[in-house]
Amino acid sequence: MSVFKAAAVQMRSGTSPERNAADMEKLVREAAQQGATYVQTPEMTAAFTSQDKDVVVLTARKLAQELGIFLHVGSTAILRADGKLANRAFLFAPDGAMIANYDKIHMFDVDLDNGESWRESASYEPGTEGVVTDVNGVKLGFAVCYDLRFPQLFRAEALAGAQVLSVPAAFTRQTGEAHWHVLLRARAIENGAYLIAAAQGGLHEDGRETYGHSLIVDPWGRIIAEAAHDEPGVIVAEIDPAQSAAARRQIPNLKNARDFTVNAGEAPRLRGAAS
């Protein structure tokens, strides 16, 4: 397994899929020029709308083949064969073939104390399957945005062999400022894996505001690349699968995990407690 360069592309997707595809192309080319052979774009690369966005998928396929890279479209809205929508990630190989896709499992249905309210499940059908595939001889595990708060997905993918975990995202500014860095570093540490997270950032045309700060974290939880802002751009870092193996040897928690049950019975009453 050889060392390779990975890039996370930070975007500020608007309402035009065509313009977003052009922005993606410019940034992906920049990443490839910096030597990246795996490039990841954020969640909702095409647009923040519940519509089929083939233009981004077609552009990504063309770019992967032309540049000879693995191009991971963080996600876009895709109309499924059953007529339902999926928030779907795609991975294209250097020959342009689509080698993996992943439908976001956990729907962002929340009410924040700043007045923001989101109901992703009103538009999208959740996925039901984690995905691990091969990139440059290294196993890559898939997730999207809100999945980050569900460590069991990352653990399952790590146990299935993933040495690199991906979380393309569009975190809100409020939740990003509170939890983005600590959650990404925790998922990397827990699993002895690299974590690559391309993000949306800034004030979007539809009024939403995302946090940015795309990150690449090593298996020891160290941030090795960051877009320390919310502007569009590219970050690049070296991925060395031997570092994942080393972290797992030093802290072998994947091997040391044990099955257990939880006793959730009522606590014993204190003597003399009121009825």
N, C-alpha and C positions, 0 to 999 in steps of 0.2 A: 504494500500500500504506500503510494508515494505522496509527498507533500504537494499541496496545490494552493493557489490563491482563490479566495472567495470574496465576493463583493455583495454589499447590501445597497440597493438603490432607494434613496428617500425621495418621495414625490409629494405633490400637492394636487391630487386629481380633482378635476372640475366636472362640469356637466356634459362636456363633449368627449365622447369616446375617441373620436378621431384625433383631437388635440392631445388627449392623454396618451394615445398610442405614439404620437410623434415625440412627446416629452420622454416617454419610456425609451424609445429608440435612441434618442440623443444620449441619455444617461447610461444605457446598456453599452453603447459604443465606447463611452468614456471608461467604463469599468473594464471592458475588454482591452482597451489600449493600456490600462495599468497592469495587465497581465492576469486578470481574473479568468478562470476557466469555469467557475460556477458563479452565476449572477442571480440574485433574488430581488424581486420587486415586492411592493407592499400589498396588503389586503386591499381589495377593491381598486386595483390598478386602473381598470377601465373607466369607472364612474361610480358615484354613490347613488345608484338608482337600481331598481329591481327589474332590469331588462337584460336581454341577451346581448352580449358585447363581443361578437365574433372578431371585430377589427383588431383588438388587442391580441387575441389568440393567434390570428393569422400573422400579425406582425412579429410576434414572439417566435413562431415557428421559423419564419424567414430569417430572423436575426440569428437564432441558434445555429442554423445551417451555414449562413454566410460567415459568421465569426468563429465557428467551430467551438462553441461553448455549450455547457449545460445552462439553460435558461429556465428559471423557476418563476412563473407568474404567481405572485403571492395569493391572489384570488381575483375572481371576477364573477359576476352574476351570469349563470348559465341556465338555459331552459332545458330541463330534463326531458327524456322521452315520454314520461308520464304527464307532462304538462306542468309540473311543479318546478320551482326555481331552486337552484343550489348555489351556495357561496363556495365556489370551487377553485382549488389550486391546480396548476398544471406544471409538469416538468418536461421540457424538450431536450433531447440529446443533440450532440454536435452534428448529427446527420439530419436534423429536423424532425425526427420521429418523436411522437409524444409517448414517453415511457412510463409516466405515472400521473395520476390525478387523485385529489383528496377533497372531500366535501366537509366543510367545517361542521364539527359535531355539536359544540356547545353554543347555543343561541344567546346573544347579548340582550336579555330582557331585564332592564334595570330602571330604577328611578333614582337619580342622583340628587343630593341635597342642594345643588345649585339650580335646580329646576329642569335639568335635562332628563328626558324620558325616552327610552329606546325599547322597541319591540321587534327584534330581528325575526322572531318566529312568525310574525304576521306576514312576512314576505318570503321566507326561505324554509325549505325542508331540511332538517338537520341530517348530517351524515351519520353513519353507524359503524364505520370501519377505520381504524388507524392504518397508516401506510408507511412502510419502510422500503426503500429502493436503493440501487447502487449508483453512486456518483464518483467518478474518478477512482474506482476501487474501494470507496468508503461508503458505509451504509448511512443513509439520510432518512430521518424520521420527520413526518409532516404534522403540522398543527397550524391554526390560524387564530390570531388575536385572542379572543376571550377564552379559547382553549388553554391559554397560559395559566389560568387560575385553577386548572384541574390536573394536578401532578400525576394522577394515575395514568393518564394518556402517555405522558413522557416516560414514565417508568416502564409501561408495557412496551413501548417502542425501543427503549434501551435494552430491555430483556430480549427483544427480538433481534438485537444486534446493532442498533443505531449508535454510531459514534458521533454523529452530528445531528442536532435537532434544530428544526426551523420553526419560526413563529412570525411570519409576515403579519403586520398589524396595522390598525388604525385606532390606537388608543386615544380616548378623549384627553384633553389637556388636564382636567381635574384628576382622573384616575392615573394618567401617566406620571404627573408630578408626585403622586402619592406612592405608586407601587411598581412602576415600569422597571427600574433598575434592579430593585431587590428581587422581584419575581424572576426575571431573566437569569440573574446570577444564581438564585436558589435552584432553578431547574437544571442549570449546568452542573452545579456542585452535587446535587442529589444523584445525578446519573453519570458523572464522570465523562461528560460529553461537551463538545463545542455547541454553542447556541448562536444561531444567526437570525437576526430579527430586523428586516427592512420595514420601515414605518412610513405612514403618512404624516405630514407635518404642516401646521399653520392654519390660517383661516381660509376655509373653502367657499366656493361660490354659493353653496346651499346654506351657508351660515354656521355650519359645524366647525369646531376647532379641534385639531388633533395635535398630539404632543411632539411628534418627531423623535429625535434622539435615537436613530437607528443604531443598533449595537451588534458587535461580535464579541462573544465571551468564550474564554478557553475552559477546559475541563476542570480547572482549579478555581473557577469563578472569577478570574481576572478579566477585566474589560481590555481587550486588545485593539479595538477600533470603535470609535463612536462619532456620530454626527452630533456634536454638542450644540444643536440648534434645531429649528423647525423648518429650515429652508431646504429646497430640493438639492440633492447632491449624491455623492458616491463615497462609500468607505470600503477599504480593502484590507484583508488580513490573511496571513498564512495559516493554513489548516494542516496540522501534522497528526495523523491518526495515532502515532506512537505516544503522543501526549495523553490521549484518551486511555490507552492501555495502561500507561504509567499511573494515571490518577486512580484507575480502578484497582490496580495492584496495591497502592498505598492505602486507599480507603475502599475495601471490598464490600461495600454495603449491598451491591446487587447480589452478591453470593451469600451474604450473611442474613438476608431477609428470612423471616420465619412466618408461617401461617399462624393466625391467632383468631380468637373469637372475642367479642365484646359483651360483657355482662352489663346491661343497661337497666338492671332492676332498681327498685327504690332503695335509697340509702336507709340504713337502720335508724330508727327513731331514737332520739336521745332520751334517756331516763328522765322523767319529770316534765317532758315537753307537753305543751298544751294540746288538747284534742282539737 
